[in-house]
Amino acid sequence: MNARFFKALPATLAIIWPAAALSNPVLDAGFGDNMVLQSGAPLTLSGRAKPATSVTLVLNDRTTTTQSDANGAFLVTLPAQSNSAAPQSLTITDPAGSTTYRNILFGNVFLCGGQSNMELSVERALDVWNQLRMAADDGIRLAMVPKTTAPVPQSAFAAPVAWKAASPETVAPFSAACFYMAKSLRRKDPSTPVGLIHANWGGSAARAWYDPEGAAAPHGKADIDLLALYARDPYAATQAFVPQWFDWWRKADKGREPRKNSALLDWKPIPKFSFWNEWTGTGLDTNPRANVWLKKVITLTPAQAKGDGSLAIGAIDDMDLTFVNGHPVGYTFGWGVERTYRVPAAHLKPGRNEILIAANNMWDTGGFFAGPEPLAFTAANGERVPLGADWEYAQTAVTDVPPRAPWDANAGLGVMHNAMVAPLGRMTLAGVAWYQGEADIGQGAYDAKLAVLFAGWRRQFGPQTRMLVVQLADFGERRSAPAESGWAQLRDEQRKGVAADANAALVTAIDIGEPTDIHPANKNDLGKRLAAAFDGRAMPMPQSAAREGGKVTVRFTGIAGALTVQGGPYPLGVELCEAAQGTCRFVIARAEGSSLVIPIPDGMTPTRVRYAWADAPVVNLVDGEGMPVPGFELGIAP
């Protein structure tokens, strides 16, 4: 990563490079043999070489020279390259040696990101047997980024990322929406290779993918500084964070503070060492979304209590704040994430030592993630004290979700960008395909979050990067009457975020979901829509709503042919609403060209029009090519 890329950032947020010295110059971690490099736009390459030295790059027998900075980072922009399916090589040389990247193609390169619906693999999507049988294509190259988080931007991935040609074996675990987008693009233009980068994390919040510069504006310097502190000293960062947790708990539990006096709680032996969903008869088996205290007492010898120790508590689902003798030693959010916390000697004593875990579960399973074997206290002298399986628990009446630190795994501030996107380097991309939002429902202002994401990706991948946003699929209860909907609200915020950007497109999945499954399998059609949007096919978008006498006319852009109603004479799910909440009514509308015309019912003074405003709406309004109209709400101009 070039130093200029992070010039505006605090020193504590500079890219973290491996300590080992480089023997030869290299490109950043996202580049490699068998990759696709972007064609048709100035080509940016970033990497590391010997500090403050001349670096030579040879591509297509054309030589370019640049200079590395004092840290060894270099950045070079080459002239736009033409599409090429013929393998080429790139050699980088500095005084220390040279590195050659082989079997490189030139075409369109995409980052495919988001949460579990972008992560959903080809082997879990529709028609998997046929699709894998026909998957082989040397013109599609795939790179899968391993899952991990980091409080500050990293230069390396958690494990090496290798580019591989599409084959049944490489495609099976890859993002289905992403692969089917590439397959559709290749079908239309076989002469243009496609490179795909899969960087996804199920359940992740949008802010986990912010770049540092983008995160600083909406969240402030204090959180950014706390992330930098966490990178240096997790224990110190925990101490800085926990006062807000203490304030929250006192308010939520009517002033009680069990961390100071565990006798305030009604302790019982855990029925078994497992998720508390399996603790039959406790109430947690039927309502596992809860805050539960867990307790273990260990006895330490004077030698074991001397010096700093470490406490391994295994994985807690979802969130923990852990105390030793009343002192907070660590906070983590992330199911399946193993916790090991430093325990300062000042918090230990010979004899009885009490370990408390304040555990919160927000969804599905809660509590201990696996067996008791990893749980132990390790003393400074190396002696290990197993914690065993005989813990106690205490239920609470607190139902709210605790404050979340800026480094937590699923909604931490930029933690996924730092570990899964920053290492890609200053790569030139054609576009980003983004399918995320389920984790942000109910929070509001998702359009502003998209603006932060778009800006961050373009800072790293270039201003030409086209943003392709999937509007969330239908999921949840079918309704026969108008109602408020967090899913519909977020879909509309997605629409607004895309409408505000001149190089973005909204691709709706509102008609290809499964009401009983948050992970619909039809990523095949979704991939085709993403490809069409990238290729410049205008997507249906509501443009305006205006009152014209006794009717409201909604005008659309991106309509191929004319609006078409499937399965009947009238579009379903059209509502008119007055200013007050709870005044929305289903109405009969008719499609006329690229407009919807809605007669106003007698006695109604509508101010808003809504379409498909439900978690799982039934929709039947498409354009002449079958492309669905997205869900929306528009104010009505008088």
N, C-alpha and C positions, 0 to 999 in steps of 0.2 A: 504494500500500500504506500502510495507516495505521501511524503510529509505534507505537501500542499493540500491534500484532501482533508487533513485534520488540523490545518493551520489555525482555524477559528475556534478549535475546541480547547478546553482546559488541558494542561499538561498531564493531569491524572487520567485523562481519557484517550491518550494516544494509543495506537495499536500496540498490543502486547506481542512481541516477537520472541521466538524460542531463544533460549540463552546460548545454545550451541552455535559456534561460528560456522558460516557457510563456506564450503570448500569450492563451490562453483556458483555462478549467478543463476537465479531461478525466477520464474514468474510466480505470482501469488497462488495460493492453494487451490483456487478454483480452476486454474489452467492445468492442462496435462496432455499426454499422448491421447490420440483418438478424439480430441475435442472438436467442436464446431466453433469457429470464430465468426463474428458478425460481418456480413457483407453489406455493401450499399451505403455505409456511413463511415466517417472517420473512425479508425480502429484504435481504441485505447488499450494499452497493455501496461500492467504494473507488476513490480517484482522487487527482488532484493539482490544486491551485488556487494562487492567490496566497497566500504564507505568512501565517499568523495573520490570517485574514480570514473573513468570513461567506460561506457557500456555500449557494445555493438550488437545490433540485431540484424540478422540476415533472413529475409523472407522473399521467396520467389526471385532469388538472385539480386534482390535490391537491398542495399545496406543502409541502415539508419544508425546514427550514433546519438547517445544521450548521456547524461551525467547523473550518477547516484549522489544522494545527499549525505550529510554527515552520519546518518544512521544506516546508510546503505540502501535506502528506498529509491526506486526510480520509477518514472512515469513517462511513457512515450506515446504519441499519437501518430499513427501511420495513415497514409491516404486510404480512402475507401477501396475495398477489394471487391472483385466480382464474385458472383456465385461460382462455386467449384465443388464438384463431387470427386475430383481427382485428388488423391492424397498428396499433401504438401508437407514441408518441414520448416521449422523455425529454429534458428540457432542463436543463442545469446552468449556473448563472450565478454569477459573482463580480464584484468591481469592475473586473476587467480585460476582461470580455466574457462570452460564452456559447457553449456547444456543444450541438447537438441531435443525439440518436441516433434514427434513424428505422427504421420497419418492424420493430418489436420484437414478438415473440410471447411468450406466457407458457405454460409447460408444465414438462416434466422435462428437466433438464440433466445430462449425464454426462461425466466424464473417462474416456477409454479409454486405458489405459497399459500399458506392459510392454515386451517385446522383440519379436522378429520375428514371432511367431505372432499377436500383436495387431496388428502393423504390416501383416501380409499383406493385400494390397488386394483389393477386389472383383474387379478384372480378373484376378487370379490364382486366385480361388476357383471353386467349382463353378457350372455353369449360367450363365456370365457373360453370354452373349448375351441370354438371356431376362431376366435380372435387370437388366441395364442398360436394356433396352427398357422395363422397367416401373419405372425408378428415380425418375422425376420425382415430387416431393412437396414442395410449398411448406411443409408442416408439419414437415419434417425439415430442420434447418439444421446445416451442417457448418463446423467450423473446424479447420484443420491447422496444427500448431505445427512450425516449422522445427527441424531438428536442430542443436544446438550445446551446448557445455558452458560452465560458468563456475564459478570457485572460490567465489564469494559470490553471494547472491541478486541478481538483476537486475530492473529495472522494465520493460525492453523486450525483445521477442524479437529474434532475429537478423535477421528480416525482418518487416514488418507482417503480422499475422494478420487475415484477412477472413472474416467469416461469409457462407456462401453456401447457397442453397436446394438441396436434393437434385435433381440432374439426371444424365443419363448422363455428362456431362463431369466434374461435381464428385464423383460417387460412385466412378468408376472407380479413382482412386488412393487412395481412402479405406479405412480399416480395415474389412475384411469382417465380422469378428465384431461390431464396433461397429455397423455399418450394419444388419446383419440383426437385431440386438437392437432397434434403433429401428423397423425395418420391422414386426417382430412386435408391438411395443407399439402402433404406429399401427393395425395391423390389428384389434387388440382394442379400442382406444379412439381412433377417428379424431378426437375432439374435443380431444385433448391433444397439442399440439406437442411435439417432441423436439429438444433441442439436443445435439450431439455434439462433443467436443473430442478430437482425435487427437494424442496426445503419446507417441511410441514410439521405441525405438532398438534395432535388432537386436543381439543379443549383450550387452546391458546387464545388469549385476548389480543386485540389489535395492538395494544400498546407494547406488548412483548416484542413486536417487530419494528418499533421505531428505531431510527438511527439516533446517535447521541445528540446531534444538533436539533433534530426534530423533537426529541423528548424534552429538551431543556425549556422550550417555549411554553408548552401547556402545563408542565409539572414543576418547573422552577429549579433553581440552583441547589436548593437544599437536598432534594432527592438525588440529583446527579452527584453531589458531593458524597452522599451516603453510599451510593454505589461504588464510588472510587475508594471509600474507606473500607467497604466490604471486600474489595479486591485485595487490599493490603492486610486487613485484620478483621475476619468475620466476627470475632468476639466483641471487638470495640464497636462495630457497626450494630450489633445486636443491642448493646448498652445504649446506643444513641436512639435506637428505634423503640425500645420497649416502653418508655414513658407513655406513649400514646396508647399502647395496648393496656397498660395499667389503668389509664383513665377510662378507656372503653369498658374494661371488665367491672370496675367499681360502679359505673352507671348501670350496666346490664344486670349486675347481681346485687343490687340494692346495698352497695357499700361494702359487701363482704370481700375479703382478700385471702383466699385459701393459700396462696403462695407464702403468706406470712404465718398462717396458722392452719395447717391441714386438718386439724380436729373440727373445723367448722363444717366439714363434709361428712356424709354418711358413707363410709367405706365398706365395700364388700369384695370378697375374692372374685376375680374374673372367672366366669364359667369355664372358659378354655382359652388358650392362647391362639386367637384367630381374629378375623374381622368381627366387630361387635354385632354385625347383622346376624351372626350365628349364635348369639347369646339368647337362646330361647327363653321367653317369659320375662325378659328384662324390660321390654318396651323398645329397646334399641333394635330388636329384630323386626319390628313393624314400622318404626320410625327412626331410621339410622342417621338422619340429618340432625346432628346434635353437637353440643359441646360437652365433652366428657373428660374428667380428670383421671389420670392413671398414676399409681404410686408404687414405688419399690424402695425398700430399705436395705442397705448393705452395710456390712461392718468392715472397717478398714483398720489395718495395723498402723502403728506410728510410721513405719517405713513406707507403707502404701499411701498414707495421707501427706507425705512430704513431697513437695514439688508439684508442678502442674501435671494433671492427668488428662485423659481423654475419655469421653463417654460416647459409646456407640449404642444407639437405640433402634437400629434397624430402620425400616421404612414405616412411616405413619401416613395413613390416608384420611384426610388430605393435608392437614396443617398442624404444626405443633409449635408451642413455646415451652421449652424445657428448663427446669430449675434444679439446682443442686443446693440443698439446705437453704431454700428460699431465694437463691440468687439466679437470675436468668443467665443461661449459658449459650442458648442457640435458638434460632427461629428458622423454620423451613416450611415452604409450601411446595407440594409436589408428590402425588401418589407414586409409590414405587421408588422414591428417592431415598437412598440410604443416608442416615444422619450420623455424623461423628462430630462432637463438639469439644473444644478445649475447655478444661475446668481449671481455673487458676488455683494455686495452692491455698490462697486465702479463703477459698470457699470450702475447703476440706478440713476434716478433723479426725483424729483417731477415734475408733468406736463407731457409733451409729451415724449414718449419712442417709438423708432422705432425698430421693429422686422423684420429682413431680413432672408430669407431662400434661399440659393443657392442650387437648386434641380437639380439633374441629373437623367435621365431615360435612361437605356441602352437597354431595351427590353420590348416590349409589353406595358403595361399600365404605366403611369407616374403621379406623383404629389400626391395629397391628396388621401389616401387609403380608408377613411371612412368618416362619418359625422363629423360636427364641435364640437359636444358635449364634447369630451375629451380635446379640446384645451383650455388652460387657463394659466394665470400667477398666481401663489400663492405667496403672500407676506410672509415675515418672521413672521408677526403677525397673519397669518392664513387666511387673507382675500383673496378671490378668485376673479380674474378678468377674466371673459370669453373672449375668443378671437373672438368668433362668426364666421360667414360665409362670412363676407364682406371684403375679402382680395383683394389686387391688384396683378397683375402679369406683368412681363416684359420679352419678348422673347429676345434671344441673337443669335448671329451668331456663337457662340462657339459650335462646334460639337464633340470635343474630350471628352474622359472620364477623369474626374479629378483623381488625385492621390488617392490611397485607403490606409487607415490606417491599421496597422497590426492587429487591433482588429475587422475589419468589418465582418459582419455576414457570408457572403458566400465565401469570399476569404481571410479572416483573417488568420494570421499565427498560425496554430495549434488550432484555437478556437473551432473547432468541436471535435478534439481529446480530448482536455482538458475537455470538458463537457460530451461527449458521448462515449468515449473509455477509458480514464484514470480511470473513476470510476469502470470499470469492474474488476480492480485489476490485480494481477499477476496470471491470470488464464492460465492453459495449454490448448492450442487449437490444433486441427488437421489441420485447415487451415483457410485462409481468402479468400472469394470470392469477387472480386472487379470489379465493373462495373461503371466506371467513365472516363471522358475525354472530354466530349462535352464542358465543361466550360473552358478547357485548349487549345482548338484548336487555332492555330495561334501563340502560345507562344513559341513553340519549346522545345527541351530537355525533353520531357515527360519520356524518358527512365531513365534520371537522377532522376526525381521525383519518379518514381517507386522504384528506389534503396533506396531513403530516406524512403519511406513508408514501404518497406519490412523490412528494418533494424529496424525501430521503432516498428513494430508489433512483430518482433522476440525478441526485448528487453523486451517487456511486456509479450508475450505469449509463448516464448520458441523458441529455434533454430530449432525445428522440424516442425514448422508451415509451411505448404505448401501454396504457393501463386497461386491462380487461377484468371487470368485476362481475362476479356471479351474484345475482340477486337470489336470496335464500329460497330454497325449495319449500313447498307446502309440507307442513308437519304439525300434528296435533289434532285437536278436536274439530270435527266438522260442525258448523253452526248453521242454523236456519233463520237467525235473526241478527241484525247488526249489533256489533259489540266492539269494545276497544281491544286492541291486539298489539302486544309488544313486538311480535314477529313482523306484523304489517308496518309498524312504525319504523323498525330498523330497515325493512326493505325500501321504504320511502326515503330514508336518510341515505341509503346506498344510491338511490336514483339521483338525489340532489347532489351528492358528492361527485358523481360521474358527470352530471349536467354542468357542473362548475368548471370542468377541466376540458380544454380543447382537444386533448389527445387521449381520450378515454372512452370506453364503451361499456354499457350495461348489458349483460347477458342474463336473462331471467331463467330460473329453473322452477318457476312457480307452478308449472303444469306437469312436471316430471318427478315430483317427490312421491313419498309414500307416507300417508298420515300417521301410520303406526311405527315408522322407522325413520329416525333422524338421519340415517345414512342411506338414502335411496341408491339403488343399484344402477339406475339408468344414467351412467356417466358417458355412454356412447353418444347419445344425442347432444348432451351438454358439450362434449368436445367438438362436435361439428359446429355448434353455435359459436363457441370461442374462436374457432378457425375463421368462420364467416365474419365475425366482428373484427378480427385482426386484418383480414383481407380488405376491409373497407366497406363491407356490407352494413349500411345504416340500420341500426336496431330500432324497433318501435319505441318511441318515447312521447309521453304526453307533453304538450307544449304550452297550452293555455286553456283556461275555461272562462267563458264569458256569458252573461245573461243577455239574451236577445229576445225581448218581448216575454212571452210565456214559456220560454224554453232556455235551457243551458246547452251551449255548444262547446264540446271539448275537442280541441284540435291536436293532431299528432304529427310528428315528423318520423322519418324512417319507415314509412309504410310502403311496402312493395305492393303495387296494384291498389287494392282497396281493403279496408277493414272487412273482415269476414266473420260471421258467427257460425260456430260449429254446433251441430246437433239440435238446432231449433231456430226460431225466428229472432230471439232476443238475447243479447249478452247477459250473462249471469253476474251477480255480485256488484252491480252499479248502485251507489248510494248517493242521495243528496242529504246534506246536513245543514241545520241552522247553526248559529254561533255557539249556543250552549251545548255542553256535553250531553250525550244521551238523546239527541234529537235526530240522529241519522235514520233514514228510511230507505229500504230497497225500492227502486223505481224501475219502470220500464224505459229502456233506451233503444234507439235504433242506430245502426251503422250506416253512415252516408259518406262514401268516398273515404277520405282519411280523417273523418270526424265522427264523434258520437253526439247524437242529438237527444236531449233528455227533456221531455215535457215536465213542467213544474206542477206538482199536485196543488190543488186548490187549498188556499189558506197557509201555504208554506212560503217562507222567505229564506231560501237557501243561501249560505255563504261559502259552502265547501262542497266538493264532489269527491267521492272516494270510489276506488275500484279494487276488488279482491282484498278487502280489508278484513283479513282473518288470519289466524295461524295457518290453517289448512283450507284455503278457499277452493271452491269448485269454479274453474274458469273455462271459457269457451270463445274468447275473443282473440283472433289472430289476424295477421295481414294476409295478402294474397298468396304468399309462399309458406304459410303455416307458422310463421314466427309469432310467438305469443306476445301480447301486450303486458308490460310489467304492472305490478300493483303500485298504486299511487294515491296521493291526496293532493288536490289543488284548490287554492282559493278561487272564488268566482268573482271575476271583475264585473262591476255593475254595468 
